Amino acid sequence: MTPLPALTRVFPALLAAGIVLGSTAIPARAADRAPVETGVVQYKVLLDTVTRGYDGQYCWVHPRAGIVPRGEHRSPAFVLTMQKLWLKGSDVFFALTETRTNDLGRTWLGPYEHTDTLGRREEPGGVIVAASDFWPKWHAKSGKLLGIGHTVRYTKNRVDGTLARQTVYSVYDPIQRTWTPWRTLDLPADDPASFNSGAGSVQRVDLPNGEILLPVYGKRKGEADNRSRVLRCGFDGTTLTVIEQGAELAVKGGRGLVEPSLARFGGKFYLTLRNDTAGYVATSSDGLNFDAPRLWRWDDGTDLGNYNTQQHWVTHRDGLFLVYTRRGASNDHVIRHRAPLFIGQIDPEKIVVRRATERILVPDRGARLGNFGVTEVSPDETWVTVAEWMQTFSPQLIIPVDNPRGADNSVYAARIQWQKPNDFDFR
């Protein structure tokens, strides 16, 4: 295995290797017609490629984006963060990097690596800590683009689960086009989860008063399973603080409940959660205290088929959607069945996915698509961003550069274009 210092030296030179930037659209394999069914929200999907290119050693992962408004008569800037993954390791991440567009994806600038502020840091004992699973989102009350993720610590180039894990955050400066050095969110010292609690790959809800409902997950010392909860946080434009802690949610086995994502629809809050064996969902009236998690199912009562993979929300004023991967799509060749990437409208009362509404957002080209983000861009568009993660089953592990199914670490923006405008105001 390549020593960590050597990787740090060679990595910057590889950032631009094999990358082609542009807004070239590739054909979406989803139908352009939603089913004719009562209550189904109509939309079409355009699939654009942000970057493509693959050197067989590293691949882009975790592409998620936030908008930065630029005035009433200008389209917002779109800042997409992602990071490189070393393919010979497990979750070995490097500095967060951004690409951006000022014209809604027609042209992309970058990638720009933020090594000084969002890069790795050295700690005593040879430990390396990185910020990962980052998700930027516009915070309207403060007028700031706030990105939140969590830490991952490495000993001898391996994730060290015996070390602390925290939620991290950073604020974007659109003038200088830089991020503040990542900071960690303070939890009360007597919090049982203070040693291991992170907001990696979670979808938050910002309230009209500026408070943030932030899902987090972690495990108590001595426990094997993770618990999830929602924190009510304050953000003054610089510092993120915890105001109130919601009740914990737990299930036994399968590492518990991780990567929770939150949505608000119809006066209710919906929380979707990952477990090794199945996806779960819970609901709440206040966003802090949820009912018992239930398995994700189709509207005919059968299992949705999602497991050991995150799910996230797309919201429209007339409907709530789940974005997910699942078994049963002729996709046994993909690790954890993480491709294609699907979207389906849910029944918000029965809390099930309406099978007839399922569509493909991003096709299966032989690489997994399980780590992705959702961004509300305008009243007319919502984007789902995802990268082809170029690792597969061992002992092969790394998908070859000449992959016959076509995957080349493309970073996609699946543009959901609404037939009727969405409720959306980023001011």
C-alpha positions, 0 to 999 in steps of 0.5 A: 500500500502506498504510504500516506505522505507519498499520496499527499505529494502526488495527489495535486498533480493528478487532480486535472488528469483525465478530466474533461469539463463542460455542460455536454448533455448525455441522453437521459434514459428516463421517460419524459412522461410521468404516469397519468395518475391522480396527484402525480407531479409532472416533470422531465429529466435532463442529464448533464455531465459536469466532468468525466475522466478516470486514471484508475487510481483516484475518482471523484466522489460526493458531488453536492452543490449549493447556490449563491444568489446574484441578484433578481435578474441573474441566475444564481452561481452554483457551487459544487463540492466533491473530493478525490477517493484513493481507489486502493483504500476504503473511504480514503478521501482528500481535500474538498474541491469545487467546480462552479457555474454561473450559467446554470450548467452550460459551462463549468469552471474548475476544479479548484482544490481548497487544500488550505481550508478544506484539506487534510490535517495532521494530528499527534501520533501520525493521525490524519483527519479529513473533512468528508461527506460534505453538503453545501446549502444556501442559508437564507437568513444569514445570506451565506452558503454553509457546507456541513459534513463530518470528519474521518480520521486515518491511522496508517492510511486506514479509517480508524474507528477508535478515534473521535468523529465530529460534525464539521462546517465551513462558510463560502466567500463568493467574492474571494471564492474561498471557504473558511477553514473547517470547524467542528460543531461543539456538543455538550460534554455530557452528551453520550454521543459527543465522541462519535457524532457526525452530519456526513451526507445528511440533508438539512432543513433551514427554518424561516427564522434561520434555525437549522434542523440538522440530522446527525448520527453516531454511536455511544462508546461500547455500542455497535449500532449507530443512533440518529437524531436531529439537532436544532441549531443556530447559525449567525453567519459564522458559527454553528451552535446546538440549541436543542437535541431531538430524540434518538432513533435506533434499530438493532443490527445492521450498524443501526441508523446512519446518514439520516436526511430530512425534508419538510412537506405539508406541515410534517417532517420526514426522515429517511435513514440508512441501515445495512439491511433496509432503508427506513423512514420516520415522521414528525410534527416538530422535526425533533421527535419522530415516530418509530422508524418503519421500512421503506415499502412500495404502495403494494406493501412489498419491500422497496429493495433499498439497503446499505445506501443513503436516500435523499429527498426532492420536494415540490409544493405538490409532491414529495419524492424519494431518490434511492437505489434498490435491488431488482433492476438487473443490477446484481453486477453493482456493489450493493445494487447502487445503480441506477439512481431512481426517483419515485413520488411518495404517498405522504399519508401512507409513507410508501413509494408509489411504484407507478411513479418510479423513473431513472434519474441516472443510468447504470454504467457499471459503477455505483451511484449511491452517494449523491446530493439534491439542490433546489436551483430555481422554481423550475428546476431541482438538481440531483448530483452524483458521481460514478464511484469506481470501486466494485466487488473484491478481489477486483476492487477497482473498475478498469479504465476500459470498463465495458459498461462505460463508466468513466467517473462521470459527475452528473447533474440530473436536472429535474424540470418541473411542469408547474413551478415549485415554491422556492425563495432563496432570499 
